[in-house]
Amino acid sequence: MKQTYFCPLDHFGSVSLSGQDAQTFLQGQITCDVNKVTPSQGQSGAYCTPKGNVIANFDLVAHADTLLLHMPLSIVPSVQQAFAKYIVFSKAELHDSSAAWCRFAIWGDAATECITEAFGSAPNSHLGSIQNERSLAWGMQSEASEFIAYCRPEDKAQVIGLLEQRASLAEVNAWETLQINQGLMYVTPDISDSYVPQMLNLQATGAIDFKKGCYTGQEIVARMQYLGKLKRHLFIGQVHSSQAVMVGQQIDANKRKNVGRITSAASNGEHSYRFTAVINRTEAQAEELHLHEQDKGIISLSPLPYEIDPQVFERIKL
C-alpha cells in the first residue's frame, strides 16, 4: 500500500518582491544566485548580516512577476524589516505575502500523483516549480517524493479535498521529522543571527553560490569556506526526554558545557525527539553528549545524508 501524506504549513509565511529592480536588489542581499530563478526553477538561499550570520534561510521561487521567499512565519518580520532599510533605493516593492497564500507539504510514494491531481502537473526536480495564477508548487530535496504547494485561501477547502483523495492528513511533526532526517532546517528567531551559513551546512545543501559575486556578508561566508577553519556545524540527533526539546536549548558534553545548541526539533514518539543541532565537531566526534540540565538523556547522533567537503574544516596544504 502506498504511503502518502500531506499537512498544512500554517507556521510558514512568505516575503514577496516585485518591480523593475526586484531581481537586482535581491541578488545583492542573499547567498544564492537570483539570476538562476525562473518560473520553472527555484533556489534555496539565506540572508545574512554584514558579519555573515544567517538571519533567515528560505526557498526562493518565482510566481508571475514576483519573487517569493518561503520561510517560517515567525522570521518574516525580521527579514521584511531588514530588506526595507535598503529597498527604498530601488524600483522594487516589498510585501509580507503570508496571508495571501495557504501552504502545504506533500510527501510519500504517491506524492507526484497527488500534486498532479490537485494542481494539474508536478515538478520533476529539486526546486523545480509549477504554477498558475492561483497556485504554486515546487519539489524539495528529499529521497522521498516531497513537495511544497501554495494555493489561495479561498481555494484551500477544494485543494484539501483533492489531496485527501490520494494522501492522508498528517501532523506537522511528521513533516518536521522528515526535514530533520534530511539534515535540513529553517532558521527561526531563537537562533537568528547566531551562525554563519556553513555552520548550518548550507554550502552542502546548495544554498550558497560562491561564484555569484557580492552580497551582504559575502566576504565572511567566502572566508569561512576557503580558510578551512570551521569548528562546528549541523548534526542530526535523537534523545529521550520527559520535557520538550526546544530550539536554542544548550547541549553539554561530559567534560565541557555548552558545546552546541538545538536548531530544530520534532517529537517522534513518547518522550522521544529528533533534532538538528550545531555542535562543536571535536566534542561531537569524541564525547558523550546530553541536553543541559534536562534528564541527562544521552544524545545519539545520526549520519548526515549528504557530504560535507572536508576542506571546510581543514585545508589540505600542498
C-alpha positions in Angstrom: 0.0 0.0 0.0 1.3 3.4 -0.9 2.1 5.7 1.9 1.5 9.4 1.0 0.8 12.3 3.4 0.1 16.0 3.5 -0.1 18.6 6.2 -0.8 22.3 6.3 2.2 24.5 6.9 0.4 27.2 8.9 3.6 28.1 10.7 5.2 29.2 7.4 4.9 32.5 5.6 6.5 34.4 2.7 8.1 37.7 1.7 7.5 38.8 -1.8 9.4 41.3 -4.0 8.2 42.8 -7.3 9.1 45.6 -9.6 11.7 46.6 -12.1 14.7 46.3 -9.7 13.4 43.4 -7.6 15.8 40.8 -9.0 18.9 43.1 -8.9 18.1 44.2 -5.3 17.7 40.6 -4.1 20.8 39.5 -5.9 22.9 41.9 -3.7 21.3 40.6 -0.5 21.3 36.8 -0.4 23.6 33.8 -0.8 22.0 32.1 -3.8 22.0 33.3 -7.5 18.7 35.1 -8.1 19.6 35.1 -11.8 19.1 31.4 -11.9 15.5 31.6 -10.7 12.9 31.1 -13.4 9.2 30.3 -13.5 10.2 26.6 -13.6 13.2 26.6 -11.3 13.8 28.0 -7.8 16.8 28.2 -5.5 17.4 27.7 -1.8 19.3 30.5 0.0 20.0 32.6 3.1 20.0 36.2 4.1 23.0 37.2 6.3 24.1 40.1 8.4 27.2 42.1 7.3 29.1 39.8 9.7 27.9 36.8 7.8 25.4 35.4 10.4 22.2 33.9 9.0 19.1 36.0 9.7 16.9 33.6 7.8 17.1 30.8 5.2 14.4 30.1 2.6 13.2 28.6 -0.6 13.1 31.2 -3.4 10.7 30.8 -6.3 9.1 32.9 -8.9 5.4 33.4 -9.3 4.2 35.5 -12.3 6.3 38.7 -11.9 7.0 38.3 -8.2 9.9 36.7 -6.4 8.7 34.8 -3.3 10.8 33.7 -0.3 9.2 30.8 1.6 10.3 30.8 5.3 8.9 30.3 8.8 6.2 32.8 9.6 8.0 33.8 12.8 11.0 35.1 10.9 9.1 37.1 8.2 9.1 40.4 10.2 12.8 40.3 10.7 13.5 39.8 7.0 11.0 42.3 5.9 12.4 44.9 8.3 16.0 44.3 7.2 15.1 44.5 3.4 13.0 47.6 4.0 16.1 49.6 5.0 17.7 49.2 1.6 14.9 48.6 -0.9 13.9 52.3 -0.8 16.8 53.0 -3.1 15.4 50.5 -5.7 12.4 50.5 -8.0 11.0 47.5 -6.2 8.2 46.7 -3.8 8.4 44.5 -0.7 5.4 42.7 0.8 4.6 40.3 3.6 2.6 37.9 1.4 2.0 35.4 4.2 -1.8 35.9 4.3 -2.2 35.8 0.5 -1.4 32.0 0.4 -2.2 28.8 2.2 0.7 26.3 2.3 1.0 22.5 2.3 3.7 19.9 2.4 3.0 16.7 0.4 5.3 13.7 0.6 5.5 9.9 0.1 5.1 7.2 -2.5 2.3 8.8 -4.5 3.2 12.5 -3.8 3.8 13.2 -7.5 0.4 11.8 -8.5 -1.2 13.7 -5.6 0.3 17.0 -6.8 -0.7 16.3 -10.3 -4.3 15.6 -9.2 -4.5 18.8 -7.2 -2.5 21.2 -9.4 -2.6 19.7 -12.9 1.1 18.8 -13.1 4.1 18.1 -10.8 7.7 19.4 -10.6 10.3 16.8 -11.6 13.4 18.2 -9.9 14.7 19.7 -6.7 13.2 23.2 -6.5 11.7 22.7 -9.9 8.4 24.6 -9.8 5.0 24.7 -11.5 2.5 27.5 -11.2 -0.7 29.1 -12.4 -2.5 32.3 -11.3 -3.9 30.6 -8.2 -1.3 28.1 -7.2 2.4 27.3 -7.0 4.3 24.1 -6.1 8.0 23.1 -6.1 10.0 19.9 -5.4 12.0 19.5 -2.2 15.4 18.0 -1.7 14.4 14.5 -0.5 14.9 10.8 -1.0 11.2 10.5 -0.8 9.0 12.5 -3.3 8.3 15.7 -1.4 6.7 19.0 -2.5 5.7 22.4 -1.1 2.4 23.7 -2.5 0.7 27.1 -2.3 -2.9 27.9 -3.0 -5.1 30.9 -2.5 -7.1 30.9 0.8 -10.4 30.7 -1.0 -9.2 27.5 -2.7 -8.0 25.8 0.5 -11.0 23.6 1.0 -11.0 22.4 -2.6 -7.3 21.6 -2.5 -7.6 19.7 0.7 -10.4 17.7 -0.8 -8.2 16.8 -3.8 -5.2 15.9 -1.6 -7.3 13.7 0.6 -8.2 11.5 -2.4 -4.6 10.2 -2.6 -2.9 11.2 0.7 -3.6 11.0 4.5 -3.6 14.1 6.7 -0.5 14.0 8.9 0.6 16.0 11.9 3.2 18.7 11.1 5.6 16.9 13.4 5.8 14.1 10.8 6.9 16.6 8.1 9.4 18.3 10.5 10.9 14.9 11.3 11.3 14.3 7.6 13.2 17.6 7.3 15.4 16.7 10.2 16.2 13.3 8.8 17.5 15.1 5.7 19.7 17.4 7.7 17.6 20.4 6.7 16.2 23.1 8.9 14.8 26.7 8.7 16.2 29.5 11.0 13.7 30.9 13.5 14.0 33.9 15.7 15.5 31.9 18.6 18.7 31.2 16.6 18.6 34.1 14.0 21.9 36.0 13.7 23.8 33.2 15.5 25.6 31.1 12.8 27.4 31.6 9.5 25.8 29.5 6.7 28.5 26.8 6.8 27.6 26.1 10.5 24.1 25.2 9.2 25.6 23.1 6.3 24.0 25.4 3.8 27.0 25.1 1.5 26.4 21.3 1.4 22.7 21.6 0.6 23.1 24.1 -2.3 22.1 27.3 -0.6 25.3 29.2 -1.3 26.6 30.2 -4.8 30.3 31.0 -4.4 30.5 32.4 -8.0 27.7 34.9 -7.9 29.6 37.9 -6.7 28.9 40.3 -3.8 26.0 40.2 -1.3 25.6 41.1 2.3 28.0 39.1 4.4 29.7 37.5 1.3 33.3 38.2 2.4 32.8 36.4 5.7 31.0 33.5 4.1 33.7 33.1 1.5 36.5 33.3 4.0 34.9 30.6 6.1 34.7 28.3 3.1 38.2 28.7 1.9 40.3 29.1 5.1 39.3 25.7 6.4 38.6 26.8 9.9 35.0 25.6 10.5 34.9 24.2 14.1 31.2 23.5 14.5 28.4 22.5 12.2 24.9 20.9 11.9 24.3 17.4 13.1 21.2 15.2 13.3 20.4 13.8 16.7 18.0 11.7 18.8 17.2 12.0 22.5 14.7 10.7 25.1 13.5 13.4 27.4 10.4 13.8 29.6 10.5 17.5 28.8 10.0 19.1 25.3 13.2 19.7 23.4 13.3 23.3 22.3 15.1 25.4 19.7 18.0 27.2 21.2 18.5 24.6 24.0 22.0 24.0 25.2 23.9 20.8 24.6 26.7 19.7 27.0 29.5 17.2 26.8 30.9 15.2 29.8 34.0 17.4 30.0 32.7 20.7 28.7 29.4 22.6 28.9 27.7 24.5 26.0 29.2 22.6 23.1 26.1 23.0 20.9 22.6 24.3 20.6 19.4 22.8 19.2 18.3 24.4 15.9 15.2 22.4 15.1 13.3 19.6 16.9 10.3 17.3 16.5 8.6 14.7 18.7 8.7 11.3 17.1 7.2 9.2 19.9 6.5 9.3 23.6 9.4 11.3 25.2 11.4 10.8 22.0 12.8 13.7 19.9 14.6 14.1 16.6 16.6 17.3 16.2 19.2 19.2 14.3 21.9 21.0 16.3 25.0 23.0 15.7 27.7 21.2 17.7 31.4 21.6 18.1 32.9 19.0 15.8 35.6 17.8 18.3 33.1 17.0 21.1 30.6 15.5 18.6 33.2 13.0 17.5 34.8 12.2 20.8 32.4 12.7 23.8 29.1 11.7 25.2 26.6 14.5 24.7 23.4 15.3 26.6 20.9 18.1 27.0 21.8 20.8 29.5 20.1 20.2 32.9 17.3 18.1 31.3 17.0 14.4 32.3 20.6 13.9 31.3 19.2 12.0 28.4 22.1 10.7 26.2 22.1 12.1 22.7 22.8 9.8 19.8 23.9 11.3 16.5 22.9 10.1 13.1 24.9 10.3 9.8 24.1 13.2 7.5 22.5 12.2 4.2 24.9 14.5 2.3 28.6 15.0 2.1 30.5 18.0 3.6 33.7 18.9 1.8 36.4 18.1 4.5 38.5 21.1 3.4 35.9 23.4 5.0 37.3 22.0 8.3 41.0 22.0 7.4 42.6 23.0 4.1 45.0 20.5 2.6 48.4 22.1 2.3 50.1 21.4 -1.0 
